[in-house]
Amino acid sequence: MPITGRVLDYDPKAGQIDGIGVDGDNNDPVKIINISLGNVSWRLVTIDLVDDLAEIEVSPGERINILKDGGNPDNPEDWISRPATDEEKQGFLDYARDAIEKHTKDELYDISGSKRLVKPVEAVNAYIEKPPKLGLRFTE
Amino acid sequence: MPLDFTKGSVSQDFAEKVTPGALAEDVEGDTLSAIATDADTGNDDHIKSNVAADAELSLALKNLNFDASSIAFSAGFACAAGNAGNIFKLRLYMGGLQMQESAFLENQSPALTYVLRDFKALSGSQNCELKAHNSSGGFVTLWLYGGNGPVAAAIAVGSVKLV
């Protein structure tokens, strides 16, 4: 995923631990561009400071929100939630994938309206010299 | 006795063993952030927030000073419901990075408790923050519920450092 925001620093030592190593600006945090991926959750795996991309791990939502037939989307009582089926979960993943893969990176920045990543040269050089390694992971 | 970390699930050819001297507590993780409260009533057990289109609402924030070689863990939680379906998602930020985003929050009563947790190497003064994002094109209400003990939304942060 293309990313936006402002990078303050890249720490190679931190990158060897958490697989990321990037510090962002709290007032303009580093994050994925403003594109809806639909009913999925995701976790940041690593950041590529050369190509301004984030690798994320995506999971389908476990439940689905559905508007009742003839319901008013602004009326909370017209929405119901239930566990998503396997087919629906696959649909969530397909939607997220298509939201990204059907466009070039430039197109995605245009569509999202997100600005390009701001990053100091020193951070990029440090990243190139010693990129992050796979860090600590949760075991589910 | 030194501790031995093998990082992630990398193949043996690329695995690198980190052998620090020891780990010690850096930032204590047993205190929550300030508890979210309603801007109008000051209540912490029944919070109504109108969130603007495509805007983020800060639910809980913790700013701490971490050691230079610190690994921080944060867990943000909220008992929440959107006023309509497929609009709100929760986001976890650590050290100026967006670490996670949830799937859409449900819209139902009773509200559900959502937890986002992650870890990151942090040093110096850093924020860990839980936010809610309204992905719709207009103002939408987000409800947070606590009461009788559980808080509506908060974030806990702790860290260990290599010594």
Interface residues (C-beta under 8 A of the other chain):
Chain A: G5 R6 L8 D11 K13 A14 G15 Q16 I17 D18 G19 I20 G21 V22 D23 G24 D25 N26 P29 V30 K31 I32 N34 S36 N39 V40 S41 W42 R43 L44 I47 S59 P60 G61 E62 R63 N65 I66 L67 P73 D74 N75 P76 W79 I80 S81 F92 K133 L134 G135 L136 R137
Chain B: F5 K7 G8 S9 V10 F14 E16 V18 D54 S69 I71 A81 G82 N83 A84 G85 N86 R91 Y93 G95 G96 L97 Q98 M99 Q100 E101 S102 A103 F104 E106 N107 Q108 D118 F119 K120 A121 L122 S123 Q126 N127 E129 S135
